[in-house]
């Protein structure tokens, strides 16, 4: 296949045409290659148009009108940047200490505390209704978009259509695309404002379209579930998501703890035991406060024996439902704690831990 990148003929094209750069005697071959490029582009455009057309019956079955469907796809073409992102694989895992240093930076904590003051009344109301720790909600907001500082610059319909057309992850993104069309049909956001990440996550707290349809709420009752520009809707939607995924009201996510010498981790994140059991084993809270007398927790050591240890409750698992990563969940939890005024971790992360 011939490729044109950034307005320049690629090396692949030059090699395939046999272009002689020294003498310039391959104009005919270059012209023929250009025709091939135009033909391939036209074919790809036709294939994408056919794919979009094939979506109409499924969208219509979900209640999407023809007008909404046509407006959503007007001028839409595959996004090469989205495809490029699917090919980028990390060559190593960032050390958890480095990851958390960025996630729970002094600047982000300061911004989070300012947001906590600005939205105090809304956060308290969200807490009363959903029973989810408002500082965890703030942690999600901060981790996902730096408190709305960057919600993504991709038109969600185009990004999802590109991924669905490429069959990236099977039919997952096609289903998300159909869900996004339903959001437009319901009038929660204008087409031009449906911005998100390259993978289709949307708004201040980055909901996928299917999650939006299940968990987003119109908190201020203005007739729209707006997680893009309406902070109360975004915060309440996040709390509702966490509640529906099993958040236990009145319970913490966990604590940093200090371990007695020789204590084994004992099963990891799914090995829940009463807090009093851990206290009986000589485990203490790193902040010096008393261990809870009720509730259960599991002992985790994300960086091994040389790094911090935590007792985490089932609420920590609920945070992971948002992003199934221990590093991410710790980022949310620790950022929320620091915004609330709790001190930094006592233990240090090993610099070489991956």
N, C-alpha and C positions, 0 to 999 in steps of 0.2 A: 504494500500500500504506500502511496506517495504522501508525504507529509509536508505541510507548510506551517512553519512555526515562527511567530513573531515577525511575519512579513519577509522571511528569508527562506530560500530553498534549503531543506535539510540535507545532511550528508547522505541519507538514505536515497533521496531522490537523485542526487548527483551520481552516486554509484550505479544505480539501476539504469540510468539513461546513458551511462558511459560518457558523460560530458568531459571534454578535454579542456581543462581550464587554461592550459598553456597556449593553445592555438586558437581556442574559441570556435572550432569547427564542428559544432554539434547543434546548431540552431534548430535543425529539423527534429532531431531527437528530443531536444528540450521542449519544442512546441508540442510534440506528440505526448510527452510526459505531462505537460500542462493540461492537455485535453483529457488524459487519463485521470488527473487530479480532479478536474471539474466533473467528470463523469462519476467518480467515486463519491464526491461530495453530494452530487445530485441524488445518487442512489441512497446514501445515508439519510439525506433529508426526507426522501420519499418513504424510507423504512420507518423513520421516527414519526412522520405524519400518519402513516398507517397504524402505528402503535397507539398514537393518541386517539385516532378514530375508533380503534377497537375497545377503548375504555368507556365509550359513551354508554353502551347498554348497562354496564355494571354501575356506572355513576348514576344513571337514571333510576336504576333499581334501588339506590340508596336515597332517592328523593332529590337529586340534583337536577335543576332545570337546564334546558338547553342554553338559555341566556348566560347562566352562571358558568357552565362548562366552556362555552365559546370565549367568554371574557377571560377566564382563568388561563386558557392556552393561547390567547392572542399573541402572536409573535414569538412564542416560546420555541427555542431550539435547544438541543443538548448542550450542557455546560461542560466544556473540556476541563475546566479547573476542578470540577466535582469528580470527574473520572480520574484525574491525576491524583487526587487525594486518596482515592481507594487503593492506589498502587503504592502509597508511601507506608512502609512498615518500619517501626522503630527497631534499631539494631541492638539496643540494650534498654533495660528498664532503669529509669532514673532512680537514684538512691532515694529512699523514702524521706530521709532527713532533708535532702535538697528540695524534694517536692513540697514538704510541709513548710519549709522556710519561706517558699514563695506563696503557698496557700494561706499561711497564717503570718503574713508579714506585718510589720508595725504600721505601715501605711494602710493596709487593708483593715486592720483592727480599728484604727482611728476613723476610717471612713464608715465602718460598720457601727461604731458607737454614735457617730453623727446621725446615721440613718435610724438607729434605735430611738434616738431622741426625737427626730423628725416625725416618725411614724408610731410613736408611743401609744396613742389612743387606738389606732387601728390594730396594732400588735396585741394589745390587751383584749380587744374585742374578739380577735381571731382566736386567742388563747381560750377565752370563755366558751366560745362556740365549739371549737374542735379539740381542745384539750392537749394540743401539741405545744411543746416547749417553744416559745417565740424566738429564743436564741438559736435553736436548731433551724427554724425557718430562715432566720437572718443568715445562718451559716450556709444554707443552700443557695440563697440569693447571692451571697458574696462569692461562693465558689463557682457558680454557673455563669454569671455575667458581671462580676465585680459591682454588684448592686445596681444593675442596669446600665453600667458604663459601656458594655458592648454586647448587643443581643444577636449579632450576626448580620452579614451583609448580602445574604443570598435570598432571592425570591424563592420561597419554599416550594411552590408548584414546580418551578423549573428544576430545582435541585432534586426533588423527589421523582419527577418524571425522568430525569437523566439516569438516576440510579435504578428505577424500575425498568426502563428501556434496556439498560445494560444487564439486567437480571442479577444485579449485585445482591447477594444474600437471598437469592430465590425470589419469592413473591412478597417478601416482607415490605419492601418499599412501595410496591404497587398498592398494597392494602393501606399503607400510610398516605399515599397520594389520594386515594379515594376518600379517606377520612378527612384530608385537608380540603377537598372539594365540598364536603358536607359542612365544614366550618364556614366556608365562603357563602354557601347557600343559606345558612342560618343568619348571616349578616353580622357575625361577631367582629369581623375585621374587613377592611377594604382590600381588594386584590393588591393594590400597590403597596400596602402597609404590611403584607404578610411576609415579614422578613425573619430569617433564622440562620442556622448554621448550614454548612455544606451537606449535612446528613438530615436536615429537616427539623431539627429541634428549634422550638420557637419561644420567643418572648423573654421576659425578665428572668424567669426561672426554668426556661428551656424544656418545654413539654413537647413530646412527639404528638402529632395530630390525634392518634388514637387515644393517648392519655388525656389530651385536652377534652375530647368528647366524653370521656368517662369521669374526669375529676375536676375540670375547670368550673368555677362558680362565678356568678354575677354578684359579687359581694356588695357593691354599692347600689344594686337594683336599678341600673340605668338602661337595662334591656340588652346589654352586651357583656359577654365574657371576654374581657380585654386584658390579656396577660402581656401585651406589648407596651402600652403606655399607661395603664391603670395599675398603680402599685397595690392598692387594696385588693383588687381582683387577683393579682399575681400572688400576693402573700397568702391570701385565703385559699387559693387553688392549691398551693403547695402544702398548706396545712391539711387540706381535705385529702390530698393524695396520700400523705403520711398516715393520716387517721385510717383511711380505707385499707392501707397495707399493714395495719395491726398495731399502730402506736398505742402504748400502754400509758394511760393518763396518770400524771403525777409521778412518773418514774424517770430517772435519769437515763442518759445513754451509757454512762459508765464513769470510771475514774482511772487516773494514773495511780499505780500502786507500787509499793516497795515489797520485795519478796525476801523471805528468810533464806539463808544459804541452803542449797540442796533441794529446794522445792521444784518439782517438775511442772511443766506447763499443764499436763493432765488432760489432754484431749482437744485443746484448742477451742475455737469459737463456737462450737456446738455443744460443749460440755458444760451445761449450766448446773450450778450448785448454789444453794442459799448463801447470801453474803455472810451469814454467821458461820457457815462452814469454812469459808476462806479466812475469816478472822481467827477461827480456831486453828488454822494452819500457820498462823503467824503473819498473814498478809495484812498490811496496813495501807491506808490512803497516803499518797505522797504529800498531800496538802495538810496533813496532820489532823484532819477532821475524823470524827468517829465513823465507822463503817455502818451502813444501814442495818437495821434489825429485821427488815422485811425485804422480800424480793430475791431474785436470783441473778447470777452473772457467770460469765465464762472468762477464763484467763487467756489472754493473747499476748504474744511477744513478736510483733511484726518484723523486727530486725534481729531476732534471735536473742540469745542470752546476754549479749553485750549492749542491748538497747532498752528503751523504756518498756515497761509492762503495764497492761491495762486489764481491769475487770470490766467487761462490757455486757450490758443487758440485751434483751431481745429488741429493745428500741434501736440499738446499734445496727441490728440486722434490717430493721425497717429503713434506716438511712441508706443502707446498701441497696435497697430496692430501687432507689433513685439512680444509682450508678454502682454496679456490683464490683466495687473495688474497696479493699480495706484502707488503702491510702486516701481515697476520696472521702470515705466515711469519717476517717479520723480528721481530715481537713475540715469537713463540715462541723464535726463535734468540737474540735479544739478551737476553731475560729469562733464558734458560738460562745464557748466558755470565755475566751479572751474578751469578746465584746461585752459579756456580762460582768467582767471585772475579775475573773479568776486568774491566778498567776500562771506563768509559763511552766512548761514541763520541768520537773526536777532533773530527770535523767537526760543525757545527751544521746543523740543518734550516732551510731558508728559511721564514719565517713565513707567506708567501703561497702556498706550494705546495699544490695541491689533490690 
